[in-house]
Amino acid sequence: MPRRTPRHTAGHGLELPSDSIAEMRALLPSVAEETVKAIIEEVPGYTGALTGPMGENIRNAVQLALGGFLSLASGRRGSDPRTPTAPAVEGAYQLGRGEARSGRTTEALLAAYRIGARVAWREMSTTAVRSGVNAETLVPFAELVFAYIDELSAASVAGHTDELATTGRVRQRLLERVARHLLGGSSPETVHAAVEQAGWETPTTLTAVLVPESQVRPLLTSLSPATLQAVDLPDLDEGALLLVPDAHGASRGALLRTLADRGAIAGPPRPWLEVRSSYDRALRARALGLTDDTEAHLPQLVLRADPGALADLRAQVLAPLDDLRPGTADKLAATLRSWLLHQGRRDDVAADLFVHAQTVRYRMGQLRELYGHRLDDPATVLALTIALGAQPGD
């Protein structure tokens, strides 16, 4: 279906008799009243909405629009001939913004314009005929009425669209500010004030999720609408951060399935005011090359929280092996690690190392000669378990 070309009022060439214009201008209040009444009756979105101050504002807007039209139809062009309808168009634009703030759709707004056009044409054409306007003039008169309504409705739709876009941007900035306060160590009072201004419903928990930039939009369509996006974080040099509400308990599995194969890393769920700790853990996990779920990597995160301390501990507890050849020392260290992790079960150690059980017995004999009774000391066993719990380079 071909797109209809919008009608325009500029250069219309119509000039109604001044007495007809005067008579129609005198009827503006009643025409405005009839228009508002018809809108209330016929557009569900306006039922009960045009009473009190709001109804008065709409009536005034209708009168302004009709007054502008009559000036146009009388041949008056104002100070700028290119914009004879400028005040009414500006009013229509602001009306569209107001309707967006009131939560009404453009469909309701355009329906109101169609009804307004019908009522205005009926009343003004009746008056024009009564005042002696001939049939040949009524045709361009009708065209001008509906071209004028086209211009006003287009301005209102533009206002409605701009208001929604502006409101969306403003709210997004307010939500981003909430995220910055949560991650920046602001006081609970400051955070609560930001939350109230943004109109954000606080969850029980928040989970920090680091994602590649390319995955932000796809993920936001799958996650809770209350998810916060943090931007311009000084310690986040790549990717993006999402703070996902109430992804704890059974809901965490759904979150992890959503994140699968997206290169994301999810921190632990935390009480929403404490989400910084979830973010810090996700950052540490990513720095270690871990992916998906930080909760699945807790041993590595603990063991490698301080790489320098871990290296010093390994050097300390493996000191009895220092005088051995490197190859022998490595084999004994691997055997000791497996022995600790398998709680001394020789067959399990042998299977883990792909050696014979007798080899395990021989190596453990060497280790007992080197360590003596320290292998039975709980403090030594703890230190060895921590030092050898993660293989170098894990």
N, C-alpha and C positions, 0 to 999 in steps of 0.2 A: 504494500500500500504506500503510495508516494507521500512524503512528508508535506504537510500543509505549510505554505509560506506565511509567516506571521503578518497580520495586518498592521498598518502603521497610520498614525494620525497626521504626520507631518505632510504639508502640502496638499491637504484635502480639498481646499477650494470652496467649501460650503460656508455660507454666511446666512444664518436665519434672521428673520426680521426682529428688530429690537423689542417690539411689543410681545412677540412669542417668547423671546428669551426672558423678559421681565416676568411674564406669567409663570413660566416654568421655574424660575428662581424663587418665586413666592411659595411654590409648592415643595421646595426642597425638604423642609422638616417633615412633612407628611410622607413624602416619598422615602426618606430615610427610615421613618418608622415602619412603613409597609415592608421595606427591604429586610429590616432586622426581624420583623415578625415572621416573614416567609422563611428566612434562614433558620430560625428557631424551630419552626414546624417541620422543615423538610430535611435538615442535615442533623443526623443523630449526634455528631460530635459537639454540636452547639446547644443541645437541649439543656436548658437551665443555666447556660454559661453567660448569657448576655443580659443579665440583670445587674442592677447596682452600677458602680463606677465603670465596670468593664463594658456593660451595655451602652453606657453613655459615651465611652470612648469610641465604640464601634459606630454609633450614630453620628458622632462628630466626623469620623473618618469618611463615612458614606457621604455626608453633606459636603465635605471638602472635595471628595472625588467628583461628585456631581457638579459642584460649583466650578471646578476646573474644566469640566466638560463643557459647561454652558459658556464659559469664557472662550473656549476653543471654537465652539459652534457659532459664536457671535462674530468671529473673525478677529478677535483680540489676540495678539501674539505675545504681549508682554515685552520686557526689555531684551530678551534673547529669542529671536524667531525660531531658532533651532530647537528650543526646549519649551514650547508653550505649555506643556503638561508637567513641568518639572516638580512643582510643589506637591501635586497629587501623586506623582510617581514616587517621590521620596516618602510620602505618607504611606503608600502601599508597601514600599520596601520595609519600613519600620513595622508596619502591621504584620508582615510575614515573620519578622524576627520575634515579635511578641507572641504570635501564634505558636512558634517553635518552642518558646519558653513555657508556654501553657500546655505543651504536650500534644497539640493537635497536629495531624498529618497534613501534607500538601493536598491529599485527596479531599479532605474536608474543606480546606481553604479554597480549592478550585471549585468545589461544589457550591460554596457560598458565593463565589463570583458569578457562576452561571445563573444562580437564582437572582442575584443582584442585577445582572444584565437583563434578565427577563422582566423583572418588576420595573426597573428603570425605563426600559423601552416601552412597556405598556403604558406607564403613567405619562411619560414625556411625549410619546406619539399621540396619545389622546389629547393632551393639551395643545400640541402643535396643530392638529387638525382643527380643534375648536377655535384656535386663533387665526385660522385661515391659511395655513401652510398647505400648498397643493401636493397632489400625489407624486408629481415628478421630483419634488424636493424631498419627499419622505424616503425615497430609495437611498440617496447618498447620506441622508440623516441616519438611517438604520446602519449603513455601513460604518459611519463614523462612530456610532454608539459601540458597536461590537469591536471595532479596531481599538477604541479607547480602553474597553474592558480587557482586551488582549494585552495592552501595554501594562495596565495596572496589575493584572494577574501574574504576568511574567516578572514584574518587579517584586511582587510578594513572594513568589517562589524563590527568587534569588535571595531575598532577605531571610526566608525560612532556611534555605540551604546554608547561607553564610553563618546564621546563628548556630545551627547544629555543628558546623565545622569549628566555629570559635569555641562553643561550649565544650566540644570534645577535646580540643587542644588545651583549653584551660584546665579541664579536669585531669587530663593526662599529666600536665605539669604538676598539679597538686598531688597526684598519686606518686609521681616520681620524687617529689619532695618528702612524702611519707617514707619512701624507701631510703632516701639519703639520711633522714633522721634515725631510722632504725639501725642503719649500718654505721652511722657516724658517732654513736655513743651519746646522742642527745638525751636529755632527761625525760622520764616518762611523761611529765607534764607537757613538755614541748611536743613529744610524739603524739599525745592524745589531742592536742590543739590542732596539729596538722591533719590528723585523721578526721576530726570533726569538720574542718574546712573542706576536705576533699569528699566528704560524704561516703567514706569507705567503711564497710561493716567489718569490724575486727573479728578475726578467726580465733580458734583455740591455738593452733600452731601455724608456723610458717616453715617451709622447706626451701633452702637455697639450691638453685639448679643452675649450673654453668652450661651454656649452650653455644654452639657456633652462631655467628651472626645470621647465617643463611637459614637457620632453623627457628629463629625467633617467631616470625609470622606464622609458619605452619603449626608450631606448638601452641601459640596463643589461641588459635582456633579450636584446639583440643582440650586446653586446660580451663580451669575455673575462670569465669569473667572477672573475678576479684583478684586474679594474679597481678602482682606488682612487677613492673620492669624497672630495674635500676640502671641509670646511665651515668656516664662520665665519672666512673669510680677510679680513684688514683691507683689502686692496687690491682686493677683488672686491665691488663695490657692487651688482651685479645678476647674475642667472644663477647657474650652478654650474660647478664644475671637476671633470672626470674625468681621471684619469691612466691611460692605456690601455697595457697591456704589449705589447711586441714587435709594434708596428704599423709596422715599418720594412721597407724593401725592397719585395718584391711584396705584402706584407700591407698596405702603406699604401693601395693602391688600394681594397682591401676596406673599410678604415676610412672612406675618403672617400665611398664609395658608401653606406655605412650612415648617414653624417652628412648626405647630400644633402637639401636642402630642409627642414632642421630649424633653420636659423638658427644653426648652430654654426660655430666657427672652430678649426681644428686647428693647433697649433704643430708644430715639427719634432720628429722622434724624436731622443732624446738618451740617452746612457748613463744608466741609471736613477738613479744618484746625482746626476746633473746636470740633472734634469728642471726645476729652477727656470728655467733658460735657455729651455726650451720654453714654460713658463708666461708668462715675461716677453714673449716674442715674440708669443704669442697675445693678451696684453693690449694690446700696442702696435698690433697689427693691428686689434683691435676698436675701439680709440680712433680709428683712422683711417677707420673705417667699412668695413673690408674683411671679407670672409666666406670661408667654406669652407676653403681651404688656404693657410696662410701662405707655403708654398714657391712658390706661384704668384704671389706679390706681393713677391718679394725686392727688385726695383728700387725700388718705392715705399717699402718699409720702410727701405731704406738712404738714399734721397734725403730722406726726411722724418723721419729719426731725430732731427734737431735743427732744427725749423722756423725758429728764429731765425737759426741759422747759414746755412741755405739762403737765407733772405730777404736776409741781408747779402751772401752770395756773388752772388746775382742782381743786387743793386744795384751791386755792385762791377764785375762783368763787363759789365753793360749800361750803364755810365756813359757810353760814347761816344754813346748814343742820347738822352741827357737833354735836349739842346737841340732835339730834333725835336718836331713836333706829336704828341700822344698817339696818334692814329690811325696815323700813319706809323711811329712807334716800335713799336707793337704788330705791324704788318705785317712790319717788318724783323726783329723778334725771332722771330716765327713762322717766317719764311723761314730765318733762321739756325739755328733749332732743327731744322727739317726737313733742311736741308743737312748738318748734323752727323750726324743719325741715318741719313740715306741716303748718307753718305760722298761727298757732292758729286755724286751722279748727278742731273743736271738734270731729266731726264724724270720720274724718280721723285718728285723734289721738287714738280714741277709737278702731278703727279697727286694727291699728298698734299694740296696746298693748293688744288686746283681752279682753277689759273691756267694761262696759257700759258707755255711754256718760255722765251719771250723776256722775260716778266715776271720770271721767276726770274733770268735773266741780268742784267736791269736792277737788280733789288734787290741781288743779290750785288755788283754794281759799286758801289752805294752803300755797302754794308757794308765793302768793301775800302778805300774812301776814308776811312771812319770809323775802322777798326781798323788799317789799314796792314798791315805785315808780321806783326802779332801773330796773324793768322788762320793763319799757317804755323808758329807757335810751339807745340810739343807741350803746354807747360804751360798756355798760354792755351786751346788746344783742349780740354784736360781740364777746366779750370775752366768753360768754356762748356757742355760736355756735361753736367757735373754740375748746373750751375745751371739749364739748360734741359731737362734730361732729364724732369722732371715739370712738367706745366703747373700754374700756380697754381690751387689749389682741387681738384687731383686727389686 
